[in-house]
Amino acid sequence: MSAINATPPTSPDAQVIPMTSKAAPVAFRLSVVVPIYNEEASVATVIATLLSVELPTPIEVIAVNDGSTDETSAILSTFTDDRLRVIAHEVNRGKGAAVRTGIAAASGSHLLIFDADTEYDVNDIPRLVAPIVTGRAEVVYGSRMSGFGTVHPSRRHALGNHAMTLAANVMFGSAISDLHTCLKLLPLPLLRSFTLTEEGFGLDTEISAEMLRLGFRPFEVPISYVGRSVEEGKKIRLSDAFRCVYVLVKVRCRGTTSYGARDRSLTPRVSVLASGEQ
């Protein structure tokens, strides 16, 4: 798919962040995609806090209601903020399908995935954005494995994530710490260059695998995480681990690009508009 075309700011007060690319900078704008399925207990809080987060530029929140059968639709209809866009799937198609719908609808320079439960903390978002706008990073992941304010629901879940992350690192020659974190912040042109086909939880794996395959490595930032149990609504199951392995192998078979040969045109440098600019 084609990359985003963005016009750089012309104001003399605009702050241009230098990066290695010689292309003109694009104006930084964050699109947050929130896949939602039957999250009536938490969706209002999550959306409200996302809209209140303080960032250097306005945020775009894309809530994808993936065929919810509870009160999620009614709750989303109460929001009138024009920074929120709600897209509905008539039937439940899976988290991956919801995220892909959000990616297709996004208009920002960068995109972040954020779950509609309360496992992740909105207050971590500015810490994820900072390395992008200062030119320190091309891709940023929020890592739950640092022990920074984290609660894992069981040893089985933690060990499973470690095992899948190790498998990815062996296959792609990488050294990431958290393959399945939800908080993945990527430039939209890079994300849209990926071959994404997964409909369910396998999309989390597919995004990371495609990024690693193309030679990109995430700048990892420790984040807060309070995992839910199955009784509290956790939807991921053991079968998803087997799907994860399949996705890793599938993507790895497409071949890899070294870190030094990655296509940096897919990660444009950004500028941050001065206060008051639009």
Steps between C-alpha positions, in 0.01 A plus 500: 500500500612854448671701770341802664559830327527780755593861445768630738413805709607834356483702820842644597419396857463134412752272667665263251649185650809381308521132400713309254250527212553791256131515408289792616350442844135415548285656771472259790148385578407193702217267401395260776307191390284340770357157408191433714292190562257489793689740727205688652665504843810689389455657157368835624796546733753400236360730231464794739855467628638464147330824400646675805862390454744790452705477181692758292234481227129403487416132523270298273318210669347232278272268697415186305196330653547140389143376512446551874178357638501682835459874568826599329323660201273711720794616712703603196205699365510729805834652395480819293871587476591549134840341562322166544390294203290189559494221241273198547529145373156346466629167632800404711797442269787489748748744651729481198221592262403793723857630511534467122179703457650767724828503308313553173303792649789676677618842382791565736872477436536229767266239642468342843282203592327525838271240658154592627551329837698648787815286472705788358546853632421798276759702694774296333413637155701826529804292601457291183462808280805683637768290321318552169468879516858542625638288217635225727286222355316380191277246677415491872368205702372514856664210683318324785802285584705759686326454834390865490159503669376177347264224610487177298189288561692171508846352459367309199416822313837658584697191397297469181586855399868443581500182287333666202731803526804270510374315192464830313847615603655173379315509167569866422832559677345765721519575872158634597352431843122500441366361174134527596472838662190682382679836507671504161568847357593493132508747209189447290696461171701215655190335644318520168794339323449179700318197365232463768242223468428379854145547628551409866767545766758379246516855363706608803760242401470583130570872552811430707622229264457724194686782674791272592502339156544840334799578721340740749565473873278665763615749758358338814353708782395343832126531559245423768286188452231335713392181326147361523408140579268290286229556761546876461464488122840396361423366153833354384527119521763224463400451136621855432854395601503234229373758252782730609762239409333444163500873425868538594600216268275628220647849509860379544469293181455823302865586561658772713675834464790597721470792741753702302311446173152588630295738286513823699263673260226306680581679828485870412652755734244716669446857603296627792293812439546792730230555763179629344577372146254262330 
